[in-house]
Amino acid sequence: MDVCQIELTNYCNLQCRGCTGSGAKRNRGLMSPKIFRASLDVCEKTGVKEVWLQNWGESLLHPHLMVYLSFASKKFTAGLITNGTLLTPYMVSYLKFNGLSKLDISINSQTPQGLVPYLLEIYKVANMVGLDCYIRSVVFNLDDYMKLKEELGDLKVRWQRGMIIDESKIRTSDCPAIDKVFVIYYDGTIVPCCRVIDGEISYGNVTWGKINSNIDKGRMDLHKQLESDHERPPCSHCFEVDFECPELSYKLSGS
């Protein structure tokens, strides 16, 4: 396994149009210290190299974020995606101090327009203090990107080409992410990816014994199911990790 997303919380202070997580039916909550420790144990035993401390939610809302980050960064490369509304230059430096290596700041159609220039300044601060920082966006079109790149000199954008749920198409191949990533909900439930928003496909819970064998079996079962039944929800219309799709071949929202 390469990456695990650990959902510290599925609470968020924004309601962004197109955010899959906002439509989730499961309960909302905060990850407890016990579940977090068990999550790191699972990550270590499955050979995870990077942990990203978010899934569907704003992790800066979690009161123990800095403590959790400090623990996670001792064994893994630690990353974080945030909508940026709670970021300050001091907090960026504090995140770095507590072991954060990678920071993605999301700018999308629901980001208050007056906040965008501030987030771009925070982006510059983050790179100045040594974070590998990207703007994660489904908003910028190429003209906007080139203009901002000219103004800032260096603008790293992680295009959300994926936010792609094309209801008119059925995926015709296996998913390449199954062997590379998994997600742990705030309550310890383990699912294959962020597109599983309500535990529709689950490998079990971090509190279970011998969960690693459950994960291995679950991954093999999912591969087989996708090979024989491409319409399996929630995978059927998902092209988030279709590696054959050029990154900029999709019309980005807002363009």
SEMARKE-925822 format. One record per residue: residue in one letter; residue number from 1; x, y, z of N, C-alpha, C in turn. Coordinates in nm, 2 decimals, m for minus. Layout:
  r    k     n.x     n.y     n.z    ca.x    ca.y    ca.z     c.x     c.y     c.z
  A  NUM       X       Y       Z       X       Y       Z       X       Y       Z
...
//
This chain:
  r    k     n.x     n.y     n.z    ca.x    ca.y    ca.z     c.x     c.y     c.z
  M    1    0.08   m0.12    0.00    0.00    0.00    0.00    0.09    0.13    0.00
  D    2    0.05    0.23   m0.07    0.12    0.35   m0.08    0.07    0.46    0.01
  V    3   m0.07    0.47    0.01   m0.13    0.59    0.08   m0.25    0.55    0.16
  C    4   m0.27    0.61    0.28   m0.40    0.59    0.35   m0.45    0.73    0.38
  Q    5   m0.58    0.75    0.36   m0.64    0.88    0.40   m0.71    0.85    0.54
  I    6   m0.67    0.92    0.64   m0.74    0.90    0.77   m0.83    1.02    0.79
  E    7   m0.96    0.99    0.80   m1.06    1.09    0.82   m1.07    1.13    0.97
  L    8   m1.00    1.24    1.00   m1.01    1.29    1.14   m1.15    1.33    1.18
  T    9   m1.22    1.39    1.08   m1.36    1.42    1.10   m1.43    1.44    0.97
  N   10   m1.56    1.41    0.96   m1.64    1.44    0.84   m1.73    1.56    0.86
  Y   11   m1.70    1.64    0.96   m1.76    1.77    0.97   m1.69    1.87    0.88
  C   12   m1.76    1.96    0.83   m1.70    2.07    0.74   m1.77    2.20    0.77
  N   13   m1.69    2.31    0.75   m1.75    2.44    0.77   m1.80    2.50    0.64
  L   14   m1.79    2.43    0.53   m1.85    2.47    0.40   m1.94    2.36    0.35
  Q   15   m2.03    2.41    0.26   m2.12    2.31    0.19   m2.09    2.34    0.04
  C   16   m1.99    2.27   m0.01   m1.95    2.30   m0.15   m2.03    2.22   m0.25
  R   17   m2.08    2.29   m0.36   m2.15    2.22   m0.46   m2.06    2.11   m0.52
  G   18   m2.11    1.99   m0.54   m2.03    1.89   m0.60   m1.95    1.81   m0.50
  C   19   m1.95    1.85   m0.38   m1.88    1.77   m0.28   m1.95    1.64   m0.24
  T   20   m1.90    1.53   m0.28   m1.96    1.40   m0.25   m1.99    1.38   m0.11
  G   21   m1.90    1.42   m0.02   m1.91    1.40    0.12   m2.03    1.46    0.18
  S   22   m2.08    1.58    0.13   m2.19    1.65    0.18   m2.32    1.57    0.17
  G   23   m2.32    1.47    0.08   m2.44    1.39    0.06   m2.44    1.26    0.14
  A   24   m2.34    1.24    0.22   m2.32    1.12    0.30   m2.44    1.11    0.40
  K   25   m2.48    0.98    0.42   m2.59    0.96    0.51   m2.54    0.91    0.65
  R   26   m2.42    0.87    0.66   m2.36    0.82    0.79   m2.35    0.93    0.89
  N   27   m2.34    0.89    1.01   m2.32    0.99    1.12   m2.20    1.07    1.11
  R   28   m2.19    1.19    1.17   m2.08    1.27    1.17   m2.01    1.27    1.31
  G   29   m1.88    1.29    1.31   m1.81    1.28    1.43   m1.66    1.31    1.42
  L   30   m1.59    1.30    1.53   m1.45    1.32    1.54   m1.38    1.19    1.57
  M   31   m1.26    1.17    1.51   m1.18    1.05    1.54   m1.12    1.06    1.68
  S   32   m1.14    0.95    1.76   m1.09    0.95    1.90   m0.95    0.91    1.90
  P   33   m0.87    0.94    2.00   m0.73    0.90    2.01   m0.71    0.75    2.00
  K   34   m0.81    0.67    2.05   m0.80    0.52    2.04   m0.80    0.48    1.90
  I   35   m0.90    0.53    1.82   m0.92    0.49    1.68   m0.80    0.54    1.60
  F   36   m0.75    0.66    1.64   m0.63    0.71    1.56   m0.51    0.63    1.58
  R   37   m0.48    0.58    1.70   m0.37    0.50    1.73   m0.38    0.37    1.65
  A   38   m0.50    0.31    1.66   m0.53    0.18    1.58   m0.51    0.20    1.43
  S   39   m0.55    0.32    1.38   m0.54    0.35    1.24   m0.39    0.35    1.20
  L   40   m0.31    0.41    1.28   m0.16    0.42    1.25   m0.10    0.28    1.25
  D   41   m0.15    0.20    1.35   m0.10    0.06    1.35   m0.14   m0.02    1.22
  V   42   m0.26    0.00    1.18   m0.30   m0.07    1.05   m0.21   m0.02    0.94
  C   43   m0.19    0.11    0.93   m0.11    0.17    0.82    0.03    0.11    0.83
  E   44    0.09    0.10    0.94    0.23    0.05    0.96    0.23   m0.10    0.91
  K   45    0.13   m0.18    0.95    0.13   m0.32    0.92    0.10   m0.35    0.77
  T   46    0.04   m0.25    0.70    0.01   m0.27    0.56    0.11   m0.21    0.47
  G   47    0.22   m0.15    0.53    0.32   m0.09    0.45    0.29    0.04    0.39
  V   48    0.20    0.12    0.45    0.17    0.25    0.40    0.29    0.34    0.41
  K   49    0.31    0.43    0.31    0.42    0.52    0.31    0.38    0.66    0.35
  E   50    0.26    0.70    0.30    0.21    0.83    0.33    0.07    0.83    0.39
  V   51    0.04    0.91    0.49   m0.09    0.93    0.54   m0.14    1.07    0.52
  W   52   m0.26    1.08    0.47   m0.32    1.21    0.45   m0.43    1.23    0.55
  L   53   m0.43    1.33    0.63   m0.52    1.33    0.75   m0.65    1.41    0.71
  Q   54   m0.72    1.35    0.61   m0.85    1.40    0.58   m0.91    1.30    0.48
  N   55   m1.05    1.31    0.48   m1.12    1.24    0.37   m1.23    1.34    0.34
  W   56   m1.36    1.32    0.38   m1.47    1.41    0.36   m1.49    1.49    0.49
  G   57   m1.43    1.61    0.50   m1.44    1.69    0.61   m1.32    1.79    0.62
  E   58   m1.33    1.88    0.71   m1.22    1.98    0.73   m1.14    1.94    0.85
  S   59   m1.03    1.89    0.83   m0.95    1.84    0.95   m0.90    1.95    1.04
  L   60   m0.90    2.07    1.00   m0.86    2.18    1.09   m0.96    2.20    1.20
  L   61   m1.08    2.14    1.18   m1.18    2.15    1.29   m1.16    2.06    1.40
  H   62   m1.06    1.96    1.38   m1.04    1.86    1.49   m0.95    1.92    1.60
  P   63   m0.99    1.92    1.72   m0.91    1.98    1.83   m0.78    1.92    1.86
  H   64   m0.76    1.79    1.81   m0.63    1.72    1.84   m0.55    1.71    1.71
  L   65   m0.58    1.79    1.61   m0.51    1.77    1.49   m0.35    1.78    1.50
  M   66   m0.30    1.88    1.58   m0.16    1.89    1.59   m0.10    1.77    1.66
  V   67   m0.16    1.72    1.76   m0.11    1.60    1.83   m0.11    1.48    1.74
  Y   68   m0.22    1.46    1.67   m0.23    1.35    1.58   m0.12    1.36    1.47
  L   69   m0.11    1.48    1.42   m0.01    1.50    1.31    0.13    1.47    1.36
  S   70    0.16    1.51    1.48    0.30    1.49    1.54    0.32    1.34    1.55
  F   71    0.22    1.26    1.59    0.24    1.11    1.60    0.26    1.05    1.46
  A   72    0.17    1.09    1.37    0.17    1.03    1.24    0.30    1.06    1.16
  S   73    0.35    1.18    1.18    0.47    1.22    1.10    0.60    1.15    1.15
  K   74    0.60    1.08    1.27    0.71    1.01    1.31    0.74    0.88    1.23
  K   75    0.63    0.83    1.17    0.64    0.70    1.10    0.61    0.71    0.95
  F   76    0.54    0.82    0.91    0.49    0.83    0.77    0.51    0.98    0.72
  T   77    0.52    0.99    0.59    0.51    1.12    0.53    0.37    1.17    0.55
  A   78    0.35    1.29    0.60    0.21    1.33    0.64    0.17    1.44    0.55
  G   79    0.05    1.43    0.50   m0.01    1.53    0.41   m0.15    1.57    0.46
  L   80   m0.20    1.68    0.41   m0.33    1.74    0.45   m0.39    1.82    0.34
  I   81   m0.52    1.80    0.31   m0.60    1.88    0.22   m0.69    1.96    0.31
  T   82   m0.70    2.09    0.28   m0.79    2.18    0.36   m0.85    2.28    0.26
  N   83   m0.97    2.33    0.30   m1.04    2.43    0.22   m0.97    2.57    0.25
  G   84   m0.89    2.58    0.35   m0.80    2.69    0.38   m0.87    2.80    0.46
  T   85   m1.00    2.79    0.49   m1.07    2.90    0.55   m1.02    2.93    0.69
  L   86   m0.96    2.83    0.75   m0.91    2.84    0.89   m0.76    2.86    0.90
  L   87   m0.69    2.86    0.78   m0.54    2.87    0.78   m0.50    3.01    0.81
  T   88   m0.39    3.02    0.89   m0.32    3.15    0.91   m0.17    3.12    0.88
  P   89   m0.09    3.23    0.86    0.05    3.20    0.85    0.11    3.13    0.97
  Y   90    0.07    3.16    1.09    0.12    3.10    1.21    0.08    2.95    1.20
  M   91   m0.05    2.92    1.17   m0.09    2.78    1.17   m0.01    2.70    1.06
  V   92    0.02    2.76    0.95    0.10    2.69    0.85    0.23    2.65    0.90
  S   93    0.30    2.75    0.97    0.43    2.72    1.04    0.42    2.61    1.14
  Y   94    0.31    2.62    1.22    0.29    2.52    1.33    0.26    2.38    1.27
  L   95    0.19    2.37    1.16    0.17    2.24    1.09    0.30    2.19    1.05
  K   96    0.39    2.27    0.99    0.52    2.23    0.95    0.60    2.18    1.07
  F   97    0.60    2.26    1.18    0.67    2.22    1.30    0.63    2.09    1.36
  N   98    0.50    2.05    1.34    0.45    1.93    1.39    0.46    1.81    1.30
  G   99    0.53    1.83    1.19    0.57    1.72    1.10    0.50    1.72    0.96
  L  100    0.41    1.81    0.93    0.34    1.81    0.80    0.45    1.83    0.69
  S  101    0.44    1.75    0.59    0.53    1.76    0.47    0.46    1.81    0.35
  K  102    0.33    1.77    0.33    0.25    1.81    0.21    0.12    1.88    0.24
  L  103    0.09    1.99    0.18   m0.03    2.06    0.20   m0.10    2.10    0.07
  D  104   m0.22    2.06    0.05   m0.30    2.10   m0.06   m0.41    2.19   m0.01
  I  105   m0.42    2.31   m0.08   m0.52    2.41   m0.04   m0.63    2.40   m0.15
  S  106   m0.75    2.37   m0.11   m0.86    2.36   m0.21   m0.92    2.49   m0.25
  I  107   m0.93    2.52   m0.37   m1.01    2.63   m0.42   m1.11    2.58   m0.52
  N  108   m1.24    2.60   m0.49   m1.34    2.55   m0.58   m1.45    2.65   m0.59
  S  109   m1.56    2.61   m0.65   m1.67    2.70   m0.69   m1.74    2.77   m0.57
  Q  110   m1.72    2.70   m0.45   m1.79    2.76   m0.33   m1.69    2.83   m0.24
  T  111   m1.57    2.84   m0.28   m1.47    2.92   m0.20   m1.51    3.07   m0.22
  P  112   m1.53    3.14   m0.11   m1.57    3.29   m0.12   m1.46    3.36   m0.20
  Q  113   m1.51    3.43   m0.30   m1.42    3.49   m0.40   m1.32    3.59   m0.33
  G  114   m1.36    3.65   m0.22   m1.28    3.74   m0.15   m1.17    3.67   m0.08
  L  115   m1.18    3.54   m0.06   m1.09    3.46    0.01   m0.97    3.41   m0.08
  V  116   m1.00    3.40   m0.21   m0.90    3.34   m0.30   m0.77    3.41   m0.29
  P  117   m0.76    3.55   m0.30   m0.62    3.61   m0.29   m0.55    3.58   m0.16
  Y  118   m0.63    3.57   m0.05   m0.56    3.53    0.08   m0.51    3.39    0.07
  L  119   m0.59    3.30    0.01   m0.54    3.16    0.01   m0.41    3.15   m0.08
  L  120   m0.40    3.23   m0.19   m0.28    3.23   m0.27   m0.16    3.28   m0.19
  E  121   m0.19    3.38   m0.10   m0.08    3.43   m0.01   m0.04    3.32    0.08
  I  122   m0.14    3.24    0.14   m0.11    3.13    0.23   m0.03    3.03    0.15
  Y  123   m0.06    3.00    0.03    0.01    2.91   m0.05    0.16    2.95   m0.06
  K  124    0.19    3.08   m0.08    0.33    3.12   m0.09    0.40    3.10    0.04
  V  125    0.33    3.13    0.15    0.39    3.12    0.29    0.42    2.97    0.31
  A  126    0.33    2.88    0.27    0.35    2.74    0.29    0.48    2.69    0.22
  N  127    0.49    2.73    0.10    0.61    2.69    0.03    0.74    2.76    0.08
  M  128    0.73    2.88    0.14    0.84    2.95    0.20    0.89    2.87    0.32
  V  129    0.80    2.81    0.40    0.84    2.74    0.52    0.88    2.60    0.50
  G  130    0.88    2.56    0.37    0.93    2.43    0.33    0.82    2.32    0.31
  L  131    0.70    2.35    0.31    0.59    2.26    0.28    0.58    2.24    0.13
  D  132    0.56    2.12    0.08    0.53    2.09   m0.06    0.38    2.12   m0.08
  C  133    0.36    2.24   m0.12    0.22    2.29   m0.12    0.17    2.31   m0.27
  Y  134    0.04    2.26   m0.28   m0.03    2.27   m0.41   m0.16    2.34   m0.39
  I  135   m0.21    2.40   m0.50   m0.35    2.44   m0.50   m0.43    2.33   m0.56
  R  136   m0.53    2.28   m0.50   m0.61    2.17   m0.55   m0.74    2.23   m0.60
  S  137   m0.77    2.22   m0.73   m0.88    2.30   m0.79   m0.96    2.23   m0.89
  V  138   m1.08    2.26   m0.90   m1.17    2.23   m1.01   m1.22    2.35   m1.07
  V  139   m1.16    2.47   m1.04   m1.22    2.60   m1.08   m1.13    2.66   m1.19
  F  140   m1.00    2.66   m1.18   m0.92    2.73   m1.27   m0.93    2.67   m1.41
  N  141   m0.95    2.76   m1.51   m0.93    2.71   m1.65   m0.78    2.75   m1.69
  L  142   m0.74    2.71   m1.80   m0.60    2.73   m1.84   m0.56    2.87   m1.85
  D  143   m0.65    2.96   m1.89   m0.61    3.10   m1.90   m0.59    3.16   m1.76
  D  144   m0.68    3.12   m1.66   m0.66    3.17   m1.53   m0.53    3.12   m1.47
  Y  145   m0.50    2.99   m1.50   m0.38    2.93   m1.45   m0.26    3.00   m1.50
  M  146   m0.25    3.03   m1.63   m0.13    3.09   m1.69   m0.12    3.23   m1.63
  K  147   m0.23    3.30   m1.61   m0.22    3.44   m1.55   m0.17    3.43   m1.41
  L  148   m0.22    3.34   m1.33   m0.17    3.33   m1.19   m0.03    3.28   m1.18
  K  149    0.01    3.19   m1.27    0.15    3.14   m1.28    0.24    3.26   m1.31
  E  150    0.20    3.35   m1.40    0.28    3.46   m1.43    0.30    3.56   m1.31
  E  151    0.19    3.58   m1.24    0.19    3.67   m1.12    0.27    3.61   m1.01
  L  152    0.25    3.48   m0.98    0.32    3.42   m0.87    0.46    3.37   m0.90
  G  153    0.49    3.34   m1.03    0.62    3.29   m1.06    0.62    3.14   m1.05
  D  154    0.55    3.08   m0.96    0.55    2.94   m0.94    0.42    2.90   m0.88
  L  155    0.33    2.83   m0.96    0.20    2.79   m0.91    0.19    2.64   m0.94
  K  156    0.18    2.56   m0.84    0.16    2.42   m0.85    0.01    2.39   m0.83
  V  157   m0.05    2.34   m0.93   m0.20    2.31   m0.93   m0.22    2.16   m0.94
  R  158   m0.29    2.10   m0.85   m0.33    1.96   m0.86   m0.47    1.96   m0.91
  W  159   m0.49    1.95   m1.04   m0.62    1.96   m1.11   m0.71    1.84   m1.06
  Q  160   m0.83    1.88   m1.01   m0.92    1.77   m0.98   m1.00    1.73   m1.10
  R  161   m0.92    1.67   m1.19   m0.98    1.62   m1.32   m1.09    1.52   m1.28
  G  162   m1.07    1.45   m1.18   m1.16    1.35   m1.13   m1.28    1.40   m1.08
  M  163   m1.31    1.46   m0.98   m1.44    1.49   m0.94   m1.54    1.44   m1.05
  I  164   m1.50    1.33   m1.11   m1.58    1.29   m1.23   m1.67    1.17   m1.19
  I  165   m1.79    1.19   m1.19   m1.89    1.09   m1.18   m1.98    1.10   m1.30
  D  166   m1.95    1.03   m1.40   m2.02    1.05   m1.53   m2.13    0.94   m1.54
  E  167   m2.25    0.98   m1.51   m2.37    0.89   m1.50   m2.40    0.83   m1.64
  S  168   m2.35    0.89   m1.75   m2.38    0.84   m1.88   m2.28    0.73   m1.92
  K  169   m2.18    0.70   m1.84   m2.08    0.60   m1.88   m2.07    0.50   m1.77
  I  170   m2.03    0.38   m1.81   m1.99    0.27   m1.71   m1.85    0.24   m1.73
  R  171   m1.77    0.24   m1.62   m1.63    0.21   m1.63   m1.61    0.07   m1.69
  T  172   m1.51    0.06   m1.77   m1.49   m0.07   m1.84   m1.37   m0.15   m1.80
  S  173   m1.31   m0.10   m1.69   m1.18   m0.17   m1.64   m1.18   m0.18   m1.49
  D  174   m1.08   m0.25   m1.45   m1.06   m0.26   m1.30   m1.01   m0.13   m1.25
  C  175   m1.00   m0.11   m1.12   m0.96    0.02   m1.06   m0.81    0.00   m1.02
  P  176   m0.72    0.09   m1.07   m0.58    0.08   m1.03   m0.55    0.13   m0.89
  A  177   m0.65    0.19   m0.83   m0.62    0.25   m0.69   m0.64    0.14   m0.58
  I  178   m0.70    0.03   m0.61   m0.74   m0.06   m0.51   m0.62   m0.11   m0.43
  D  179   m0.50   m0.13   m0.50   m0.38   m0.18   m0.44   m0.29   m0.07   m0.38
  K  180   m0.33    0.05   m0.40   m0.25    0.16   m0.37   m0.30    0.25   m0.25
  V  181   m0.42    0.24   m0.22   m0.48    0.34   m0.13   m0.60    0.27   m0.05
  F  182   m0.62    0.32    0.07   m0.75    0.29    0.14   m0.78    0.41    0.23
  V  183   m0.90    0.41    0.28   m0.95    0.52    0.36   m1.00    0.47    0.49
  I  184   m0.97    0.54    0.60   m1.02    0.50    0.73   m1.11    0.61    0.78
  Y  185   m1.24    0.58    0.80   m1.34    0.68    0.85   m1.30    0.71    1.00
  Y  186   m1.36    0.82    1.04   m1.34    0.87    1.18   m1.37    0.76    1.28
  D  187   m1.47    0.67    1.25   m1.51    0.57    1.35   m1.43    0.44    1.33
  G  188   m1.33    0.44    1.24   m1.24    0.33    1.23   m1.28    0.23    1.11
  T  189   m1.39    0.26    1.05   m1.43    0.18    0.93   m1.33    0.19    0.82
  I  190   m1.29    0.08    0.76   m1.19    0.09    0.65   m1.26    0.07    0.51
  V  191   m1.24    0.16    0.42   m1.31    0.15    0.29   m1.20    0.16    0.18
  P  192   m1.23    0.12    0.06   m1.13    0.12   m0.05   m1.08    0.26   m0.09
  C  193   m1.17    0.36   m0.09   m1.14    0.49   m0.15   m1.24    0.59   m0.10
  C  194   m1.21    0.72   m0.13   m1.29    0.83   m0.09   m1.43    0.83   m0.16
  R  195   m1.44    0.76   m0.27   m1.57    0.75   m0.34   m1.67    0.67   m0.26
  V  196   m1.63    0.59   m0.17   m1.72    0.51   m0.08   m1.76    0.60    0.03
  I  197   m1.87    0.66    0.03   m1.90    0.77    0.13   m1.98    0.72    0.24
  D  198   m2.05    0.60    0.23   m2.13    0.55    0.34   m2.10    0.41    0.38
  G  199   m1.98    0.37    0.35   m1.94    0.23    0.39   m2.00    0.12    0.31
  E  200   m2.04    0.16    0.18   m2.10    0.06    0.09   m2.01   m0.06    0.07
  I  201   m1.88   m0.04    0.06   m1.78   m0.14    0.05   m1.69   m0.12    0.17
  S  202   m1.68   m0.22    0.25   m1.59   m0.21    0.37   m1.50   m0.33    0.39
  Y  203   m1.38   m0.30    0.44   m1.28   m0.41    0.47   m1.29   m0.45    0.62
  G  204   m1.37   m0.37    0.70   m1.38   m0.40    0.84   m1.35   m0.27    0.92
  N  205   m1.29   m0.29    1.04   m1.27   m0.18    1.13   m1.13   m0.19    1.19
  V  206   m1.06   m0.08    1.21   m0.93   m0.09    1.27   m0.92   m0.15    1.40
  T  207   m1.03   m0.16    1.47   m1.03   m0.23    1.61   m1.04   m0.38    1.60
  W  208   m1.06   m0.43    1.48   m1.07   m0.58    1.47   m0.93   m0.64    1.47
  G  209   m0.93   m0.76    1.52   m0.81   m0.84    1.51   m0.78   m0.89    1.37
  K  210   m0.65   m0.91    1.34   m0.61   m0.96    1.20   m0.68   m0.88    1.09
  I  211   m0.69   m0.75    1.10   m0.76   m0.67    1.00   m0.68   m0.67    0.87
  N  212   m0.55   m0.69    0.88   m0.47   m0.69    0.75   m0.52   m0.80    0.66
  S  213   m0.55   m0.92    0.71   m0.59   m1.03    0.62   m0.73   m0.99    0.56
  N  214   m0.81   m0.92    0.64   m0.94   m0.87    0.59   m0.92   m0.78    0.47
  I  215   m0.83   m0.69    0.49   m0.80   m0.59    0.38   m0.75   m0.66    0.26
  D  216   m0.66   m0.75    0.27   m0.61   m0.82    0.15   m0.72   m0.90    0.08
  K  217   m0.81   m0.97    0.16   m0.92   m1.04    0.10   m1.02   m0.95    0.04
  G  218   m1.05   m0.84    0.10   m1.14   m0.74    0.05   m1.09   m0.68   m0.08
  R  219   m0.96   m0.65   m0.09   m0.91   m0.60   m0.22   m0.92   m0.70   m0.33
  M  220   m0.89   m0.83   m0.30   m0.90   m0.93   m0.41   m1.04   m0.95   m0.45
  D  221   m1.13   m0.95   m0.35   m1.28   m0.96   m0.39   m1.32   m0.85   m0.47
  L  222   m1.28   m0.73   m0.44   m1.32   m0.61   m0.52   m1.27   m0.62   m0.66
  H  223   m1.14   m0.66   m0.68   m1.09   m0.68   m0.81   m1.17   m0.77   m0.89
  K  224   m1.21   m0.88   m0.83   m1.29   m0.98   m0.90   m1.43   m0.93   m0.94
  Q  225   m1.49   m0.86   m0.85   m1.62   m0.80   m0.87   m1.62   m0.70   m0.99
  L  226   m1.51   m0.62   m0.99   m1.50   m0.52   m1.09   m1.47   m0.58   m1.23
  E  227   m1.40   m0.69   m1.23   m1.37   m0.76   m1.35   m1.50   m0.82   m1.41
  S  228   m1.59   m0.87   m1.33   m1.71   m0.93   m1.37   m1.83   m0.84   m1.38
  D  229   m1.83   m0.74   m1.30   m1.95   m0.65   m1.29   m1.90   m0.51   m1.28
  H  230   m1.89   m0.44   m1.39   m1.84   m0.30   m1.39   m1.94   m0.20   m1.34
  E  231   m2.06   m0.25   m1.32   m2.17   m0.16   m1.27   m2.18   m0.16   m1.12
  R  232   m2.08   m0.22   m1.05   m2.09   m0.22   m0.90   m2.08   m0.08   m0.85
  P  233   m2.18   m0.04   m0.77   m2.17    0.09   m0.71   m2.08    0.08   m0.59
  P  234   m2.01    0.19   m0.55   m2.01    0.32   m0.61   m1.90    0.34   m0.72
  C  235   m1.85    0.23   m0.77   m1.74    0.23   m0.87   m1.79    0.25   m1.01
  S  236   m1.92    0.22   m1.04   m1.96    0.21   m1.18   m1.94    0.33   m1.26
  H  237   m1.97    0.45   m1.21   m1.96    0.57   m1.29   m1.83    0.66   m1.25
  C  238   m1.74    0.60   m1.17   m1.63    0.67   m1.12   m1.51    0.66   m1.22
  F  239   m1.45    0.78   m1.26   m1.33    0.78   m1.34   m1.22    0.87   m1.28
  E  240   m1.23    0.88   m1.15   m1.13    0.96   m1.07   m0.99    0.91   m1.10
  V  241   m0.97    0.78   m1.11   m0.84    0.72   m1.12   m0.82    0.65   m1.25
  D  242   m0.89    0.69   m1.35   m0.87    0.63   m1.48   m0.74    0.69   m1.54
  F  243   m0.64    0.61   m1.53   m0.50    0.66   m1.57   m0.49    0.69   m1.72
  E  244   m0.58    0.64   m1.80   m0.57    0.66   m1.94   m0.63    0.80   m1.98
  C  245   m0.69    0.86   m1.89   m0.75    0.99   m1.92   m0.64    1.10   m1.90
  P  246   m0.61    1.18   m2.01   m0.51    1.29   m1.99   m0.57    1.39   m1.88
  E  247   m0.48    1.44   m1.80   m0.52    1.52   m1.69   m0.60    1.64   m1.72
  L  248   m0.57    1.70   m1.83   m0.64    1.82   m1.87   m0.75    1.80   m1.98
  S  249   m0.79    1.68   m2.00   m0.88    1.65   m2.11   m1.02    1.68   m2.07
  Y  250   m1.05    1.71   m1.95   m1.19    1.73   m1.90   m1.21    1.88   m1.89
  K  251   m1.33    1.92   m1.92   m1.37    2.06   m1.89   m1.38    2.08   m1.75
  L  252   m1.30    2.17   m1.69   m1.30    2.20   m1.55   m1.42    2.29   m1.51
  S  253   m1.49    2.26   m1.40   m1.60    2.34   m1.36   m1.56    2.48   m1.34
  G  254   m1.64    2.58   m1.38   m1.60    2.72   m1.37   m1.53    2.77   m1.50
  S  255   m1.49    2.68   m1.59   m1.42    2.72   m1.71   m1.51    2.74   m1.83
//
